[in-house]
Every structure is written in C-alpha cells, then in structure tokens.
Amino acid sequence: MKKFRNILPCLPLAFGSAMLLGSTAQAQQITNYRYWFDDETANLVNVTITATPELNAGISLNSAALSPGYHTVTVQFKDNDAHWSAPWTSEFNQKGGTLVALQYWFNDDAGNASLLPVTPTADLDLSASLDAAALPVGLHLVTLRGKDERGEWSVPYTSLMTRGGGLITGYEYWIDDQVADRVTNTIGPAGMVDLISDLPLNTPAGDHTFTVRFHDEAGEWSVPITTTVSVYVGMDELPGVGSLTVFPNPVQDQLTLRLDALNPAEYEVGVLDLLGRTVAPTVQWNVQGLSQRSWDTRSLAAGQYIIRISSQGHTANIPFTKP
C-alpha cells in the first residue's frame, strides 16, 4: 500500500534566540513569524504564536492562491523586543490540491502506461490491483504518479516487484540448514499446509531452525522463511510423553503444541507469565498418540511466558518468547 498526498509546502525550520537581535542579556522569546511568496512583501501574512525561546516545527504556509509551478517563500521571525530575524528564502513546487487520477507503468515503459481513476481526494491510501498479466515471471519495476485537478502530475514513484507464476502448488522444508535433506510436498488448489505435522518425530531435543519455501504453477520459488522450533524428548516431568514440540518459539500470532503420547491421557494446559499469572484460558486436552493444539497469541504483550502442562500429578513448564 502506498500513500499519495498533495499538501501545501511544509518547511522544517529551527530558529533559536541566538539568531534574533536582542537589547538585553536575557534569552529572547519568539512571538511571531511572517511569510510571503515570490518577493511580494505587500501580501505578507503575519502569524502570532505562543512565546517560545526556540521554535522547531513544520510550518504549513497557505499557498492555495498560487499557480502551479516553482515559487519562492520567505519567512521571518520576531522576538519579544520586536526585532525581526534575517529573512529566510526557499524554493518549492506548487501542485494542485486534489488527486483525481493515478497512472502506472512497468519497467520504465511509460509509453504503455495505464490510468487508474480515483475519487478526488487530497489524501489517498492506495490499495488497487495493477494489471501485470503480460509480464514474464520474475523481478520488475513498477512506477506510479498522481494527477491533480489542475492536470499537474506528481514526481514518479518507482518500486521493485515480483511477478509470480499463479497458484501455489508445492513446498519444501528442511531442518537446521540441512538443505540437502529437504523434504518436498505438493499442495492442491486452495490447500492449507500444517507445517508442524511435517516435523519429523526423530528430531533431537533442543532448539532447531525450520525453513520452508513455496513454489507456484510456473515453478518459481518464494523467499525461504525460517523460524525456530523447540523439541523436548523423554521428559521426566510428563511420564508417557515420547516427545513434545513447541512451534514456533519465539512466536508472533499463533503458538502450536504437539504431543506424542505413548498412552491415552488427559492434560490440563495453561499459559502463564513469569509471575505465575494465567494469561490465556486453561484447557483440558485429551491426547491419544500424536496430537497438536494451537493458541492465539496476538493479544500477548512482548515478553517471556510459560506453557504449563499437567497430568495425574505431574507438571512440566515450557518457556516461550513473544518478541
């Protein structure tokens, strides 16, 4: 999403009392500023401000009456002894006030630009589909520019994009950078991938990296995505559990727990902070064989947490992190 805006000139100015003339040894206060365009001092605008020894601000100057094109603006500041600073002059480009259309093209081919009509607005959040069907698979440039109600165009904005090859049809993953041992699977149309189910049960205890990437109908691969998974094997705290997997850790939106129970059992699972306070509802979980369960962690603040798993008088506390 890109934001396009036509605004009045905004000049970042920083003037301190040392820049103003003063007749006393005390620090001076800035009380007014005035500005005019194109050396037309007869049309200057005077603005009174709250007295301050230093002004660091982006000041909006009303240029609505100016014609499109380049102009100059001059600003002066006055202190509480009625002394004015030296004039400060800058150039700017006057645009129209309302966006009425957007234009885009690919790979610097402006001769084949396409037009996107928009509802006239001074501040546009763009979320639109750009027709890239004719482009080959791979990296491309896309350029956009806006037009105002006066017919003036903005400066072009260019960004890098990737043209994909249609629906995702497969994926592959590997553990701990062992790319040579990667596992490849297919995905049906609109299919979902349960990544934690793919984790091999013989993964050694400890923290491991898990990397996955996807390919589309054209055989193009996505950028690999890597996360961390915590594996526990043969836990004394939970007799009858062959392995326990926490994925991912650290977690962003959803935390998944996988248990490989040697015998059917009922477990009570809760999420606590480091002070022992419950931060997610405690649930009852009947496990038989290999089972998994997920928790929504989007509401958790950044910090350290514990998954507490209890069954028949035995308890295990598994740490995880929300960055």
C-alpha positions in Angstrom: 0.0 0.0 0.0 1.3 3.4 -0.9 0.1 6.8 0.3 -0.1 9.7 -2.1 -0.7 13.2 -0.9 -0.9 16.7 -2.3 -0.2 19.2 0.5 0.8 22.8 1.0 4.5 23.4 1.4 5.8 22.4 4.8 9.1 23.9 5.7 11.2 22.4 8.6 12.5 25.4 10.4 14.7 25.7 13.5 15.3 29.2 14.9 16.7 29.9 18.3 17.1 33.1 20.3 20.7 33.4 19.2 19.5 34.1 15.7 17.4 37.1 16.8 18.6 40.6 17.8 18.1 41.4 21.4 18.7 44.5 23.5 19.0 42.7 26.9 21.2 39.8 28.2 18.1 37.7 28.8 17.0 35.0 26.4 14.5 36.3 23.9 11.2 34.7 23.1 9.9 34.2 19.6 6.4 35.6 19.4 5.5 36.0 15.7 6.5 34.9 12.2 5.6 36.3 8.8 5.9 34.9 5.3 5.4 36.0 1.7 5.7 34.4 -1.7 7.7 35.4 -4.8 9.1 38.6 -3.1 5.6 40.1 -2.9 6.1 41.7 0.6 2.9 43.7 0.2 1.0 40.4 0.5 2.9 39.0 3.5 1.0 37.0 6.2 1.7 37.6 9.9 1.2 34.7 12.4 1.2 35.1 16.2 2.5 32.1 18.2 2.8 31.2 21.8 6.1 32.8 23.0 9.0 30.3 23.0 12.8 30.6 23.1 13.2 28.1 20.4 10.9 27.0 17.6 11.4 23.6 16.0 8.3 23.0 13.8 7.0 22.1 10.4 5.0 25.2 9.5 2.3 24.9 6.8 2.1 28.1 4.7 -1.1 28.7 2.7 -0.2 28.7 -1.0 -3.6 27.8 -2.4 -3.8 31.0 -4.5 -0.5 30.4 -6.4 -0.4 29.0 -9.9 1.2 25.5 -10.5 5.0 25.7 -10.9 8.0 26.9 -9.0 7.8 29.7 -6.4 9.8 31.2 -3.6 8.7 31.6 0.0 10.4 33.9 2.5 10.0 33.6 6.3 11.0 35.9 9.2 10.6 35.5 13.0 10.1 38.3 15.6 11.2 38.3 19.2 9.5 39.9 22.2 11.7 43.1 21.7 10.0 43.5 18.3 13.2 42.6 16.4 12.9 40.5 13.2 15.3 37.8 12.2 17.1 37.9 8.8 14.7 36.7 6.0 15.0 33.0 5.1 14.0 32.1 1.5 13.5 28.7 -0.2 12.1 27.4 -3.4 9.2 25.0 -3.8 6.9 23.4 -6.5 3.2 24.3 -6.2 0.9 21.4 -7.1 -2.9 21.1 -7.2 -4.8 20.3 -4.1 -6.8 17.2 -5.1 -5.8 13.9 -6.7 -8.1 12.9 -9.5 -6.2 10.0 -11.2 -3.2 7.7 -10.9 -1.0 6.4 -13.7 1.3 3.4 -13.6 3.7 1.5 -15.9 6.2 -1.3 -15.7 9.9 -1.4 -16.4 10.3 2.2 -17.5 7.9 1.7 -20.4 6.0 4.9 -19.9 4.6 4.7 -23.4 2.3 1.8 -22.3 1.1 3.5 -19.1 -2.3 2.6 -17.6 -4.6 5.0 -15.9 -6.4 4.4 -12.6 -9.3 6.7 -11.9 -9.8 7.6 -8.3 -12.4 9.5 -6.3 -11.0 13.1 -6.0 -9.2 13.4 -2.7 -6.2 15.2 -1.1 -5.0 12.1 0.8 -5.2 8.7 -0.9 -4.4 5.3 0.6 -3.9 3.2 -2.4 -4.9 -0.4 -2.4 -5.5 -1.4 -6.0 -4.8 -4.2 -8.5 -2.3 -3.4 -11.2 -2.6 -5.5 -14.3 0.7 -7.3 -14.7 -0.6 -10.3 -16.6 1.5 -9.6 -19.7 4.8 -9.6 -17.7 7.0 -12.7 -17.6 7.7 -14.3 -14.2 10.5 -12.6 -12.2 11.5 -9.2 -10.9 10.2 -5.9 -12.5 9.9 -2.2 -11.8 6.5 -0.5 -11.3 6.2 3.3 -11.4 3.2 5.3 -10.2 2.4 9.0 -10.3 -0.7 11.1 -9.4 -2.5 13.8 -11.3 -4.3 16.7 -9.6 -7.4 18.6 -10.6 -5.3 21.2 -12.5 -3.8 18.5 -14.7 -0.4 18.6 -12.9 1.5 15.3 -12.4 3.5 14.4 -9.3 7.0 13.1 -9.3 7.0 9.4 -10.4 7.5 6.8 -7.6 9.3 3.6 -8.6 9.4 0.3 -6.7 10.7 -3.2 -7.2 8.1 -6.0 -7.6 8.0 -9.8 -8.2 5.7 -11.3 -10.9 4.6 -14.7 -9.6 3.5 -17.7 -11.6 0.0 -18.3 -10.4 -1.3 -20.6 -7.7 1.0 -22.2 -5.1 1.4 -25.9 -6.0 4.1 -27.2 -3.7 6.6 -26.5 -0.9 9.7 -27.9 0.7 11.3 -27.6 4.1 14.5 -28.5 5.9 15.8 -28.6 9.5 18.9 -26.7 10.8 20.2 -25.6 7.3 20.4 -29.2 6.1 19.1 -28.2 2.7 20.4 -31.4 1.1 17.9 -33.4 3.3 15.0 -31.2 2.4 11.5 -32.7 2.1 9.3 -31.7 -0.9 5.5 -31.9 -0.9 2.6 -30.8 -3.2 -0.4 -28.6 -2.4 -3.7 -28.8 -4.0 -5.6 -25.7 -5.2 -6.5 -23.5 -2.2 -4.8 -26.1 0.0 -3.5 -25.5 3.5 -0.2 -26.7 4.9 0.1 -27.9 8.5 3.8 -27.4 9.0 4.1 -28.8 12.5 2.7 -32.1 11.3 5.6 -32.3 8.9 8.2 -32.0 11.6 9.9 -35.5 11.9 9.4 -37.3 15.2 13.1 -38.2 15.4 14.2 -34.6 15.6 16.7 -34.4 18.6 15.8 -32.5 21.7 16.7 -28.8 21.7 16.1 -25.7 19.6 16.2 -26.1 15.9 15.6 -23.9 12.8 12.8 -24.8 10.5 12.9 -23.4 7.0 10.1 -23.6 4.4 9.6 -22.2 0.9 6.8 -22.5 -1.7 6.6 -22.8 -5.4 3.9 -21.7 -7.9 2.5 -23.1 -11.1 5.4 -21.7 -13.1 7.9 -23.5 -10.8 9.1 -20.3 -9.2 10.2 -20.5 -5.6 9.3 -18.0 -2.9 11.9 -16.5 -0.5 12.7 -19.1 2.3 11.1 -18.4 5.7 12.9 -19.6 8.8 11.7 -19.9 12.3 12.7 -21.7 15.5 11.1 -24.9 17.0 11.7 -26.2 20.5 11.8 -30.0 20.9 11.6 -32.0 24.2 12.2 -35.7 24.3 11.6 -38.2 27.1 10.5 -35.7 29.8 10.7 -36.9 33.4 8.0 -34.3 34.3 5.5 -36.0 32.0 5.8 -39.8 32.0 4.3 -41.4 29.0 5.1 -38.5 26.6 7.6 -39.5 24.0 8.2 -36.0 22.6 6.8 -32.5 22.9 7.2 -29.8 20.3 6.7 -26.0 20.6 6.3 -24.2 17.3 7.4 -21.5 16.6 9.4 -20.2 19.5 9.7 -17.2 19.5 6.0 -16.8 18.5 4.1 -14.0 16.8 0.4 -14.8 16.1 -0.1 -18.4 16.9 1.7 -21.0 19.1 1.3 -24.7 18.5 2.0 -27.5 20.9 2.5 -31.1 19.6 2.4 -34.1 22.0 3.4 -37.6 21.2 1.7 -39.6 24.0 2.6 -43.2 24.4 -0.7 -43.9 26.3 -4.0 -42.1 26.2 -4.1 -39.3 28.8 -5.9 -36.1 29.8 -3.8 -33.0 30.1 -4.5 -29.6 31.6 -2.7 -26.8 29.7 -2.4 -23.1 30.6 -0.3 -20.1 29.5 1.3 -18.1 32.4 3.6 -15.1 32.6 6.8 -15.2 34.7 4.8 -14.1 37.8 2.6 -17.2 37.6 -0.5 -15.3 36.4 -2.7 -17.1 33.9 -2.8 -15.0 30.6 -4.8 -17.5 28.5 -7.7 -19.7 29.4 -6.7 -23.1 30.8 -7.9 -26.0 28.6 -8.5 -29.7 29.0 -6.7 -31.8 26.3 -7.4 -35.4 25.7 -4.4 -36.8 23.9 -4.0 -40.2 22.2 -1.0 -40.8 20.1 0.3 -37.8 18.1 -1.9 -34.7 18.8 -1.5 -31.0 18.5 -3.3 -27.8 19.7 -2.8 -24.1 18.9 -3.3 -20.9 20.9 -3.8 -17.4 19.5 -1.0 -15.2 20.9 -1.7 -11.9 19.2 -3.1 -10.3 22.4 0.0 -11.2 24.4 2.4 -8.3 25.1 6.1 -8.8 24.3 7.9 -10.8 27.0 8.6 -14.3 28.4 5.9 -16.8 29.1 5.3 -20.4 30.2 3.1 -23.2 28.9 2.2 -25.3 32.0 1.2 -28.9 31.2 -0.2 -31.1 34.0 -1.5 -34.7 34.1 -2.0 -37.1 37.0 0.1 -35.0 39.5 2.9 -34.4 37.1 3.7 -30.9 35.7 6.0 -29.5 33.0 6.7 -25.8 32.5 7.8 -25.0 28.9 9.2 -21.5 28.3 8.5 -19.4 25.1 9.0 -15.9 24.0 6.8 -13.3 22.4 9.1 -10.7 20.8 
